[in-house]
Amino acid sequence: MTAPKKLYVKTYGCQMNVYDSERMAEALGEQGYEPTNTLDDADMILLNTCHIREKAAEKVYSELGRFKGLKAAKPDLKLGVAGCVAQAEGAEIMRRQPLVDLVVGPQSYHRLPEMETKTRQGEKALDTDFPEEDKFEHLKSRPKARRAPAAFLTVQEGCDKFCAFCVVPYTRGAEVSRPVDRILTEARDLVERGVREITLLGQNVNAYHGMGEGGSWSLAKLIWALNDIDGLERIRFTTSHPNDMGDDLIEAHGTCEKLMPYLHLPVQSGSDHILKRMNRKHTAESYLRLIERIRAARPDILLSGDFIVGFPEESDADFEATMALVEEVEYGYAYSFKYSKRPGTPAAERPQVDPDVADERLQRLQALITRQQRKIQDEMVGRTVKVLFEKPGKYEGQMVGKSDYLHAVHVADAQVSVGDIAPVRIISSGSNSLAGELI
Ligand code: SF4
């Protein structure tokens, strides 16, 4: 009986990479790999990379260089690169870093078992295809082990929007929606294994249009079908584009009990000029009208957004328009970044904003966002929320979980277990979490 091989996976970037890392580990499980968190124990190291920031590829090359000693000490150790940098760089990775045995793109990781076999025969394995076949059809059903109570589930991949700053359409390809029955099967399987909350993932998840009974289903229709699964208590989805927020999805936020009152709806800028140059295909006004309609459907919904400052040609007036939009919406969370040039994207060729100016703008925006986040957290004090408990806290008897608004909540002396959902009265608000007591 051969000893199980050890797999060390390092995941960068988005929730979809987290989901993909899980599926890749499961696929390699068929080759006798067990996960390890100890680099020195690894028989294979897999970097699941993200291409969203400048110099992303350079960071991967320097990380790979650090494994030189490990490989020298353990010649059978296999080194693999997956994810969006693998897709973008492909064979270049092996040319620049001969230590690498395997490069696999996000659409072809269902072929990892045979690729791993190739590397064990001393060959290099490279696959950055956008294959005809649906990788999910070829991934074996998931192992039956108990799971953490909150899970991700990819329902859509790729994007057809081609925002001028984004690499996703090039690294993840065109929009593909998984068939409804496959998603429902995977969801039921997750619930059987202890999952109470599922976050539906897609680079442009609200453009979901998977085939199901009677034809193409919208994301809202899929959510209503998930709503019928006993044992599944909470549904979330991310990441959405304003132009794909259908009436039925807005309506579901008002009427679907298991759909949580949290919506991540990136806008990136508050300036119509910059939105046009970003190719976002909507205006600040239409975004604000959309927010009004969503709040009319679910007045207590917590909104989060994404913002880029220092996008090419962004003037002081453009930036002030972003600040004004943030002021008007009031976000519970918002992620903000300085524009970062991405090779191969249209905006990368344009004259860049002075980095010091972009820095100063980012600080102002983040200060505003932090004020809003604190204000909304403080307004939770005295209210009762439902918390899904996910793990023990750092103190004896403390339990930690997430509220329906996705706030982190910790409760001392909590007579609850992982996976329980319980009403909690919020007693205080901290910088990034809330303290509560069980009702
Ligand atoms: S919608 Fe999102 S994923 Fe698609 S191109 Fe734009 S930023 Fe990228």
Residues whose N, C-alpha, C, O or C-beta is under 5 A from the ligand:
A	BS01	SF4	C159 K161 F162 C163 C166 V168 Q203 H241
